[in-house]
Amino acid sequence: MDISMLIEYGWVLLILVGLEGILAADNAVVMAVMVKHLPNSQQKKALFYGLLGAFVFRFSVLFLITLLVNVWQIQAIGAVYLLYIAGQHLIKRSKRQLNVSQDKNKKTPSFWITVLKVELADIAFAIDSMLAAVALAVTLKPTGWFTVGSIDGGQFLVMLLGGIIGLVIIRFAAKWFVKLLQKYPSLETSAFLIVGWVGVKLAVFTLAHPSVHVLEEHFPESIVWKLIFWIILIGIAVSGYVLSRQKEKSLNKSA
């Protein structure tokens, strides 16, 4: 693997870590909300089952998707998906979609009903996580090392690492990540803008697929497209950092 490929793989993995962190933080928050009505001893058990379910579902979805990833329709779905979650965040960034209204007179669900709800949430987050990982990974140039299903080995390793990192974040760092995003909301917005821009990149790959052929087949590999992609991506990242620092300074001055 040459330096340019190594940098590209590193950048995509870094983006995936950020996205997995956001999804994992949401996953952890949902799990915490769902089990908080249980006694402390049962909360730990329910969270354990939740983590186990997250592990099983994420990697089941990962291996299933690898069998279909080179189908251009799957790439198109991935592009639409990334653009959708980026657009959804930008439209609804003031709401975290965790509006949990508790009625004290309402009967609380039993332990196993709670576990079932946690597992169903895990399935939804597993699909989100692995679709995002696949959508990002297939934009990478194949390494030719080996194949898993119909996906290149290097791309698969990026997806696998993303899934593992997501689980680690759920287990150890979700609360810290939530606080970080609450303190620097511009970072979350920038992360989703990057996700949307990667969705555009995947759309370019789809349009250049031989079966679609809207764009020239080798356009996604051209220097012009790579320069455009990386200049805009770095611009989003830098502007997000600058804005977050400016907001922090303005809040400190007003305090």
C-alpha positions as CSV (number, residue, x, y, z in Angstrom):
1,M,0.0,0.0,0.0
2,D,1.5,3.3,-1.1
3,I,1.5,6.6,0.9
4,S,-1.5,8.1,-0.9
5,M,-3.6,5.0,-0.3
6,L,-2.5,4.8,3.4
7,I,-3.6,8.5,3.9
8,E,-6.9,7.8,2.2
9,Y,-7.6,4.7,4.3
10,G,-6.6,6.6,7.4
11,W,-8.9,9.6,6.6
12,V,-11.8,7.3,5.9
13,L,-11.2,5.4,9.1
14,L,-11.0,8.7,11.0
15,I,-14.3,9.8,9.5
16,L,-15.8,6.4,10.3
17,V,-14.6,6.6,13.9
18,G,-16.4,10.0,14.3
19,L,-19.6,8.7,12.7
20,E,-19.5,5.4,14.7
21,G,-19.0,7.6,17.8
22,I,-22.1,9.6,17.1
23,L,-24.2,6.4,16.4
24,A,-22.7,4.6,19.4
25,A,-23.4,7.5,21.7
26,D,-27.0,7.6,20.5
27,N,-27.2,3.8,21.0
28,A,-25.8,4.0,24.5
29,V,-28.2,6.9,25.4
30,V,-31.2,4.9,24.1
31,M,-30.1,1.9,26.1
32,A,-29.7,3.9,29.3
33,V,-33.1,5.5,28.9
34,M,-34.8,2.1,28.3
35,V,-33.3,0.4,31.4
36,K,-33.4,3.3,33.9
37,H,-36.7,2.2,35.4
38,L,-35.2,-1.1,36.4
39,P,-33.4,-1.7,39.8
40,N,-29.7,-1.2,39.7
41,S,-28.8,-4.9,39.6
42,Q,-31.2,-5.5,36.7
43,Q,-30.0,-2.4,34.9
44,K,-26.5,-3.9,34.7
45,K,-27.9,-7.2,33.3
46,A,-30.1,-5.5,30.8
47,L,-27.1,-3.4,29.6
48,F,-25.0,-6.5,29.3
49,Y,-27.6,-8.1,27.1
50,G,-27.8,-4.9,25.1
51,L,-24.0,-4.9,24.5
52,L,-24.1,-8.5,23.6
53,G,-26.9,-7.9,21.1
54,A,-25.1,-4.9,19.7
55,F,-22.0,-7.1,19.0
56,V,-24.0,-9.9,17.4
57,F,-26.3,-7.7,15.3
58,R,-23.5,-5.4,14.0
59,F,-21.3,-8.2,12.8
60,S,-24.2,-10.2,11.4
61,V,-25.2,-7.2,9.3
62,L,-21.6,-6.6,8.3
63,F,-21.1,-10.0,6.9
64,L,-24.5,-10.0,5.1
65,I,-23.7,-6.7,3.4
66,T,-20.3,-7.8,2.2
67,L,-22.0,-10.3,0.0
68,L,-23.9,-7.5,-1.8
69,V,-21.6,-4.5,-1.6
70,N,-20.4,-4.5,-5.2
71,V,-23.9,-4.4,-6.6
72,W,-24.3,-0.8,-7.9
73,Q,-27.8,-0.6,-6.5
74,I,-26.3,-1.2,-3.0
75,Q,-23.8,1.6,-3.6
76,A,-26.7,3.9,-4.7
77,I,-28.6,3.0,-1.5
78,G,-25.5,3.8,0.5
79,A,-25.1,7.2,-1.1
80,V,-28.7,8.0,-0.5
81,Y,-28.5,6.8,3.0
82,L,-25.4,9.0,3.9
83,L,-27.0,12.0,2.3
84,Y,-30.2,11.3,4.2
85,I,-28.7,11.1,7.6
86,A,-26.6,14.2,6.9
87,G,-29.7,16.1,5.7
88,Q,-31.8,14.8,8.6
89,H,-29.2,16.1,11.1
90,L,-29.0,19.5,9.5
91,I,-32.8,19.8,9.5
92,K,-33.4,18.5,13.0
93,R,-30.1,19.3,14.7
94,S,-32.0,21.0,17.5
95,K,-33.8,17.8,18.3
96,R,-32.0,14.5,19.2
97,Q,-35.1,12.4,18.6
98,L,-35.0,11.1,22.2
99,N,-38.2,12.7,23.4
100,V,-39.0,10.4,26.2
101,S,-42.1,11.4,28.1
102,Q,-42.6,9.4,31.3
103,D,-46.0,8.9,32.8
104,K,-45.6,8.0,36.4
105,N,-49.0,6.3,36.5
106,K,-48.1,4.1,33.6
107,K,-47.0,0.5,34.3
108,T,-43.3,0.1,33.7
109,P,-42.3,-2.8,31.4
110,S,-40.8,-6.0,32.9
111,F,-37.1,-6.9,32.7
112,W,-37.4,-9.2,29.7
113,I,-39.7,-6.8,27.8
114,T,-37.1,-4.1,28.5
115,V,-34.3,-6.4,27.2
116,L,-36.4,-7.1,24.0
117,K,-36.8,-3.4,23.4
118,V,-33.1,-2.8,23.9
119,E,-32.3,-5.6,21.3
120,L,-34.8,-4.1,18.8
121,A,-33.0,-0.8,19.2
122,D,-29.7,-2.6,18.7
123,I,-30.9,-4.0,15.4
124,A,-31.8,-0.5,14.1
125,F,-28.5,0.9,15.2
126,A,-26.6,-2.1,13.8
127,I,-28.1,-1.5,10.3
128,D,-27.3,2.3,10.6
129,S,-23.7,1.6,11.7
130,M,-22.8,-1.1,9.1
131,L,-24.6,0.7,6.2
132,A,-22.5,3.8,7.1
133,A,-19.3,1.7,7.4
134,V,-19.9,0.0,4.0
135,A,-20.9,3.2,2.3
136,L,-17.6,4.8,3.4
137,A,-15.4,1.8,2.8
138,V,-16.5,1.1,-0.8
139,T,-15.2,4.5,-1.9
140,L,-11.7,3.3,-1.1
141,K,-9.3,1.9,-3.7
142,P,-9.1,-1.9,-3.4
143,T,-5.9,-3.2,-1.8
144,G,-6.0,-6.6,-3.6
145,W,-4.9,-8.4,-0.3
146,F,-7.9,-10.8,-0.1
147,T,-11.7,-10.7,-0.4
148,V,-14.5,-11.3,2.0
149,G,-17.7,-12.1,0.2
150,S,-17.6,-9.6,-2.7
151,I,-15.6,-6.8,-0.9
152,D,-11.9,-6.1,-0.9
153,G,-9.9,-7.2,2.2
154,G,-8.6,-3.7,3.0
155,Q,-12.1,-2.2,2.7
156,F,-13.5,-5.0,4.9
157,L,-10.8,-4.3,7.6
158,V,-11.9,-0.6,7.7
159,M,-15.5,-1.7,8.1
160,L,-14.5,-4.3,10.8
161,L,-12.4,-1.7,12.7
162,G,-15.3,0.8,12.5
163,G,-17.7,-1.8,14.0
164,I,-15.3,-2.7,16.8
165,I,-14.6,1.0,17.6
166,G,-18.3,1.6,17.7
167,L,-18.7,-1.2,20.3
168,V,-15.8,0.1,22.4
169,I,-17.4,3.6,22.4
170,I,-20.7,2.2,23.5
171,R,-19.0,0.3,26.3
172,F,-16.5,2.9,27.6
173,A,-16.8,6.4,26.1
174,A,-20.4,7.1,25.1
175,K,-21.2,9.4,28.0
176,W,-18.0,11.4,27.4
177,F,-18.8,11.7,23.7
178,V,-22.3,12.9,24.4
179,K,-20.8,15.7,26.7
180,L,-18.2,16.6,24.0
181,L,-20.9,17.0,21.4
182,Q,-23.1,19.0,23.7
183,K,-20.1,21.3,24.5
184,Y,-19.1,21.7,20.9
185,P,-22.2,21.2,18.7
186,S,-20.4,22.6,15.7
187,L,-18.2,19.5,15.7
188,E,-21.3,17.2,15.3
189,T,-22.6,19.4,12.5
190,S,-19.3,19.3,10.7
191,A,-19.1,15.5,11.1
192,F,-22.5,15.1,9.5
193,L,-21.5,17.5,6.7
194,I,-18.5,15.3,6.1
195,V,-20.8,12.3,6.0
196,G,-23.0,14.0,3.4
197,W,-19.9,14.9,1.3
198,V,-18.8,11.3,1.4
199,G,-22.3,10.4,0.3
200,V,-21.7,12.6,-2.7
201,K,-18.4,10.7,-3.3
202,L,-20.3,7.4,-3.2
203,A,-22.9,8.8,-5.6
204,V,-20.0,9.7,-8.0
205,F,-18.8,6.1,-7.8
206,T,-22.3,4.9,-8.5
207,L,-22.7,7.2,-11.6
208,A,-19.3,6.0,-12.9
209,H,-20.2,2.3,-12.5
210,P,-20.0,0.6,-15.9
211,S,-23.7,-0.5,-15.6
212,V,-24.8,3.1,-15.1
213,H,-22.1,5.1,-17.1
214,V,-23.4,8.6,-16.4
215,L,-19.9,9.6,-15.6
216,E,-16.7,8.4,-17.2
217,E,-15.7,5.1,-15.5
218,H,-12.3,6.3,-14.3
219,F,-13.4,9.8,-13.2
220,P,-13.6,8.8,-9.4
221,E,-9.9,7.9,-9.7
222,S,-8.8,11.1,-11.4
223,I,-6.6,13.7,-9.8
224,V,-9.2,16.5,-10.4
225,W,-12.0,14.7,-8.5
226,K,-9.6,13.7,-5.6
227,L,-8.4,17.3,-5.3
228,I,-12.0,18.6,-5.2
229,F,-13.0,15.9,-2.7
230,W,-10.2,16.4,-0.2
231,I,-10.1,20.2,-0.4
232,I,-13.8,20.4,0.4
233,L,-13.6,17.7,3.1
234,I,-10.6,19.4,4.9
235,G,-12.4,22.8,4.5
236,I,-15.5,21.4,6.4
237,A,-13.3,19.9,9.1
238,V,-11.2,23.1,9.6
239,S,-14.3,25.4,9.6
240,G,-16.0,23.1,12.1
241,Y,-13.0,23.4,14.4
242,V,-12.8,27.1,14.0
243,L,-16.5,27.7,14.6
244,S,-16.5,25.5,17.7
245,R,-13.5,27.4,19.2
246,Q,-15.2,30.7,18.4
247,K,-18.4,29.6,20.1
248,E,-16.4,28.4,23.1
249,K,-14.7,31.8,23.4
250,S,-18.0,33.7,23.1
251,L,-19.6,31.6,25.8
252,N,-16.7,32.1,28.1
253,K,-16.9,35.9,27.6
254,S,-20.6,36.0,28.3
255,A,-20.3,33.8,31.4
